[in-house]
Amino acid sequence: MEVFVRMIDMLVRLYDLPKSAEMYQNVEDAGIILRRPGAYEKHLVEDFVREHFSPKWVSEVQVAFSRQPITCFIATRNKEILGFACYETTNKAYFGPTGVSEAARGTGIGKALLMKALEGLHNLGYAYGFIGGVGPKEFYAKAVGAVEIPGSDPGIYVDILPEPLF
Ligand SMILES: CC(C)(COP(=O)(O)OP(=O)(O)OC[C@H]1O[C@@H](n2cnc3c(N)ncnc32)[C@H](O)[C@@H]1OP(=O)(O)O)[C@@H](O)C(=O)NCCC(=O)NCCS
């Protein structure tokens, strides 16, 4: 039996993002650095995403590294990657993919990375951003007031090639 997962897209008003300074300060106070990865760290970010998430997300990360500035942010602590967030990868004006390692979740890293990436999208000149194929809708609604786009399921995510079975 084929299992269908709902994957709706969401819309974000980039011109009206919540203030982020305090949130970044809280994350920084916990010893976490939020920054763009360097091109020389591409393989390390890919390894993190492959280990914790999926090969398709690795492909999207590779697109982020094909741009300058690199359209990705990472969160690190003690020189270890805890999470990542990309933008302008799946499509123009799209946020994602993003993820935080399970052990580091619930400490504000996901929201801080989301804000960094959405600010990055806004700085590219977009007034609105899309969060493709969500995922944790409540997280996005609560963090940045994202709203569901009617009729966007399955959106662009059709006829996707399956991963090979080894
Ligand atoms: C979604 C994800 C990135 C959130 O990261 P996180 O670091 O745990 O999130 P934060 O700690 O910054 O949470 C920020 C807020 O969102 C809430 N939140 C976090 N995950 C949530 C979820 N799945 N559903 C609803 N609310 C959520 C938190 O409770 C917190 O609320 P608060 O501001 O009132 O305290 C993380 O759970 C993850 O990597 N999930 C797996 C990958 C994934 O689903 N990616 C998104 C694909 S579209």
The ligand as an ORCA input file, in Angstrom:
! r2SCAN-3c Opt
* xyz 0 1
  C      11.550     21.598     13.081
  C      12.906     21.713     13.788
  C      13.923     22.309     12.823
  C      12.721     22.662     14.993
  O      13.997     22.848     15.603
  P      14.161     23.114     17.175
  O      15.559     23.587     17.405
  O      13.715     21.935     17.925
  O      13.106     24.295     17.392
  P      13.187     25.472     18.477
  O      13.788     24.928     19.746
  O      13.848     26.660     17.891
  O      11.639     25.782     18.705
  C      11.101     27.082     18.548
  C       9.652     27.027     18.961
  O       8.903     26.158     18.100
  C       8.306     25.093     18.829
  N       8.453     23.864     18.032
  C       9.606     23.236     17.746
  N       9.363     22.151     16.965
  C       8.021     22.123     16.776
  C       7.166     21.238     16.064
  N       7.626     20.172     15.394
  N       5.845     21.512     16.078
  C       5.346     22.587     16.748
  N       6.136     23.460     17.446
  C       7.445     23.229     17.457
  C       9.065     25.034     20.137
  O       8.274     24.499     21.170
  C       9.447     26.477     20.375
  O       8.359     27.168     20.950
  P       8.617     28.445     21.915
  O       9.234     29.527     21.066
  O       7.258     28.806     22.412
  O       9.545     27.964     22.995
  C      13.391     20.340     14.336
  O      12.381     19.771     15.137
  C      13.791     19.342     13.255
  O      14.944     19.292     12.833
  N      12.833     18.496     12.807
  C      13.122     17.453     11.812
  C      13.365     18.024     10.433
  C      12.183     18.847      9.936
  O      11.009     18.519     10.159
  N      12.493     19.944      9.223
  C      11.495     20.829      8.650
  C      11.023     20.333      7.328
  S       9.803     21.421      6.603
*
